[in-house]
Amino acid sequence: MRLFAAVLPPKDVVAELVGRVGELRAGVGDVGGVRWTGWEGWHFTLAFYGEVDDGVVPELSARLAKAARRSAPFPLALRGGGQFGAGRVLWAGAAGDLAALRLLADRAEAAARKAGLDTGEHRRYRPHLTLARSRTDTDLGAYADGLAGFAGREWTVGELALVRSSLPVSGVPGERPRYEAVGRWALGGAG
């Protein structure tokens, strides 16, 4: 199964960003070739694992549980936005205890290595929530500028999630990946 570790923002926090994105899309209009991600699956990816053999999932889960226990809850908020890769990805940013978020990402990556997964080359974690993608270079500057002043309310991150990603297979235009949390662990061992 295709898996990643993530922080999942609460629905009311996501709703604030949904409102801002809706305003931008109404004001700026849709740009051709841009595929918007479904708000129901918005998340901060901590570590992407790719295809993971079912037999490895229990070990990975145990190691993620340990990573969660070692990490204290921390404040986070959706804040600002920008674009990656010459306008191939539009994203919302984060504010709050970003050091704690980066540490949790490092621990989620280490959990995978210790469970025997190849995590590839280590890159410095850059927290972001993907809003839209394009397969070609696209000018997403008006959207990025419109997100610059966005400041969502702060919440306390209290859990680490292991999420299964099911890619579209129907070929229906506009179909999006589906995400399902297959494991959740309280930070700091609470709960």
N, C-alpha and C positions, 0 to 999 in steps of 0.2 A: 504494500500500500504506500501511497505517496504521502509523506508526513513532514510537518514542521512544528517547531515550538513557537508559541506566541503569547502576547498579552492581548486580551480581548477587552476593548473599552465597553463600559456599560451602555445600554440602549439609550438612555437619556443624554449621554455625552455624544453618542453617534448622531442622535436626532438634531443636535445643534449644528453639527457639520453638514448634515443632509440639507438643512435649511439654507446654509450659506452656499453650498454647491448648487442648489436649485436656483437661488438668486443669480449666481454667476452664469449658469447655463441659459437662463431667461434673458439676461442682459447682454452677454457676449454672443450667445448663440452657440450651436454645436459646430465643431470643427470637423471636417471630413476625415475619415480614417481613424478617429479616436473612439476607442471602446471604453465605456465607463464601467468601473467595477461595481458590483452590487453592494449597497450599504450593509446588507445583512451579514456580509462576510468581512467587513472591515476589521483589520487587526494590525498589530505591530509584530512582524515576523522577528523572532529572536535568532533562530537558526533553522536553515532549510536542510532537510535530510534527504529529500528525493524519495526514490523507491526503496522501501525498507522491507526486508523479508519478515513475514509474520513471526518467525521464531526469534527474532531479535527484539521485538516490541516489548516483551516483559523485562528484559535487561535494560533497555532504553528507559522504560517507564520507571523502573526502580532508581535509576541514576537521576532522572529528572525530579523524582520525589525528593531525593537527597539534595539536589540543587535548590529546590524550592524551600526546604527546611532551613538551609543555610542562608537564605535571603530574607531580609526583613521587608514588610510592606513599605511602600513608598508612594509619595504624591506624584501625579502625572496629569498633564492636560494636553489637549490638542491645540496647537498654536502655529500659525503661519502656514507657509507652503512654498512650493517651488517645483522645478522640473529637473529631471535627469536626462542625460543622453540626447542632447539637441532636440528636446521636446518629445522624447519617446515615452516618458513617464511623468505624470502629474501627481504630486504628493502633498499631503498635509504633514506638518511637523509636530514636534512634541516640546513641551516645557515641563519643568519640575525637576525631580531628582534624576537627571539623565545619567549621572555616574552609577546610580543603583540599577537603572535600566540596562546600561552597558555591561555591568557586572553580571546581571541575570542572563544576558545574551552570551557572554563568555562562558558562563556555567552551563548553559544549554548546549553550546557547541562542545564543551569538554565532556558532557554526559554522552554525547554521540560518539566521540572518539573512544571513550572508555568502554562503550558498548560494542565497539568494533566497527563502527561506521566510518567510511572515508568522508571527511568533511571538506576535503579539498584545501585550497590555499586560504589561510586565515586573513580576513580583511577587517579593518577597524569598523566596528558597528556604527551605522548611521541610522538613527531611529526615524522612521517615516511610515505613513499609512498611504498605500497606493490608491489613488482615486480614479485614474484613467491611464490607458496605454495606447500607443500607436506603433505600428510596425515600421513606419517611416519617420524621418525627421519632420516634426510638425511644430508650428509656432503656438505654444501653449502659454506664452508670456502674459496674455490678458488674464487668463485664469490664475496663474501664479501671482500676478500683481494683486488680483482680487482677494487672494488668500493671505497676502502679507499681513494684513491687520487682524486676521481672525484670531480670536482668543476664546477658546471653550473653557467651561468650568473645570476646576481641578477635581480629581477623584483619587482614591487610594487604591493602588494596584495591590491586590491581595492574593492573586493566584497566577500560576504558570499553567498554560494549557498545551497539550499535545493535540494537534489538529490534523485530520485526514483531509486531503484535497482530492476531489474527484473531478477530473477534467471533462469538458463536454465531449460527447461522442456521437451526438445525433446529427451534427452538421447543420443544425438550425441556426440561422444568423442571429446574433445577439445572445446566444446561450452562454451562460457564465459558469465558471467552476463552482462546485458546491463544497462547502466546508463544514466539517463536523468535528467537534471536540471529542476525542476518544479517551482523554485523560485530563484530569484537573488536580492540581496540588496547591494547597494553601501555602502562602509564603510564611516563613517563620514557624512552620509546624502547627499553626493555629487551625482549628476546625476539623 
